[in-house]
Amino acid sequence: MPRQIRRNAGKWILLAVTVLLFSRNVQPFTPSGRAPKFNAYVAPLPRRLSFRPSPQHKNCITHPSKKAVHCSDGLQLRSRGSGGGNRAPGSSRRSGDSSGDSGGSSSAVSYFSSSLPPVFLGLTTGAAIVLLKLSISSLQSFFYTTSSSSSIPSSLIPFFGGAVVVLLTVIPIQDNLKRTLSAISTLSTGNSLGPEGPCIELGETLDTKVIKPLFNTTLPQHAMAAGVSAGFNAPIAGVIYALEVGAKLNNAKDGAEDGGDEYNKLITMFLCSISASLITHFGLGNDLAFNTPASVINSLNLSFGEVIDFSVIGCLCGLGAFLLEQSEEMVKKSLANFGTEERKEIEIGEGEIEGGGGVDWKIFMPMLGGLTCSALSTLDSRILFFGYDTLNTLLLSSSTIPLLELTRLIFLKSVATSVARGTNLVGGVLAPSLFIGAGVGSVWFGVSGDVGVGSVGSGPAYALVGAASFLGSRLGCPIASSVLVFELTRDYDVLIALVAASFIGRGVYVLLNDKFGARNKENQ
């Protein structure tokens, strides 16, 4: 118990430090692109201090009271009687400066005040996600327990979940609440999606509905980090996901191709670092800079044959991620083209066709998705969402599952996920991606053992590499996916393999998408 307490305490301390540093170094974002107005985001400061920006500072806004100036790079302070000139928060003073204590205190207050919005966002997002997951697990337990003691087949429960999503579609309630309730209905009934997408959406909703009114600023990347962190209990992966995906989105808004310079710099720095580490590992072995007992850190036993195996897993996962995305688009396209083309798509919350008297059949698409998941669950119930129990079972027992059975399970899970996504059921693709990727890694583990390809290691390691590679390929975040799986398992032995397979998988996905994805979009 004391060890567990120390471990949890260290994790929360690390998270707090990360949040403080992240919030301090990322400039607040406003939809207009201008610097935020002086408000509660900046702490009140002592009256005897007046402030003015240095000439080199830009985008500065003077508070109407003339007692403070807010610049894009921080508050610039100057004491009236000190003659010390302008200085940035946290800069040093000589010990003989009479106002040094007040200035330092003001800088500290400003520092922690600027950290208040992200910390508040993290707390509220974490609380909301706790309620979301407790609601899903409680309802899921109730539904399947009731089904087992009644005459209702449990395989029909996903269909009922889709029916509730249809009902929520025609009820005139607020869109964000509708999305959350639809996610609870989708996931609590076992449909083949995951809760991480709704977790990130909750963070973004709280950012716009709570943080913006209170602090007159928005923190979209912080919301991403909070959603992933609370969704997976992986704070470091949450920050990296926000930086990786956020950088790509920000550059895409500016019209930059392939993520832009900021995203490419992040990727290439990580590739450079891992490449150097890999060469050092093969050239000098795995001697650490610090002598650590073997009971604490096991030596990395990565052979050249396993590198080949993990590269193959990366290629397979990149191909699988591309096929999964294309199948989702195919389902959406097929359903969109089905029926009378003259019918107009209804608005959310309305059941009547504009200009007609009937109900558009498309509002019943979630029921079709639920019915498909119900039908597929009769073939193998492991495709349904039951938290991470099924994934954990797959990681632990994948080496004992026959290859044909495992291959069939991957296929059924892929079909169920594609149909669920294509029929507007509400949920994320992170959990299904981890599931499918773990299955792909396990299949290659069995194949390489049977035919003698590469150097077979442990089955769970291959499954973890596949999970990270498929997730990184599908979502375009190879760094975050590698760190996420590493943080969830605390297994350093497989980290380099995770990174290598994730980048290879993403490269294969991009290559296929450039060659075939654009062609498919043109045909649509």
Secondary structure, DSSP 8 states (H G I E B T S, - for coil): -HHHHHHHHHHHHHHHHHHHHHHHHS--B-TTSS---SSTTS----TTEE----TT--S-EE-TTSS-EEETTEE-BEETTT----B-TT----TT-TTHHHHHHHHHHHHHHHTHHHHHHHHHHHHHHHHHHHHHHHHHHHHHHHHHTSSS-GGGHHHHHHHHHHHHHHS---HHHHHHHHHHHHHHTT-S-BSHHHHHHHHHHHIIIIIHHHHS-B-HHHHHHHHHHHHHT-HHHHHHHHHHHHHHHHHHHTT-GGGHHHHHHHHHHHHHHHHHHHHHHHHH-S--SS---TTTS------HHHHHHHHHHHHHHHHHHHHHHHHHHHHHHHHHSSS-TT-----TT--B-TTSSSB-GGGGHHHHHHHHHHHHHTT-GGGS--TTHHHHHHHHHGGGS-HHHHHHHHHHHHHHHHHHHHTT---BSHHHHHHHHHHHHHHHHHHHHHHT-S----HHHHHHHHHHHHHHHHHT-HHHHHHHHHHHHT-GGGHHHHHHHHHHHHHHHHHHIIIIIHHHHHH-
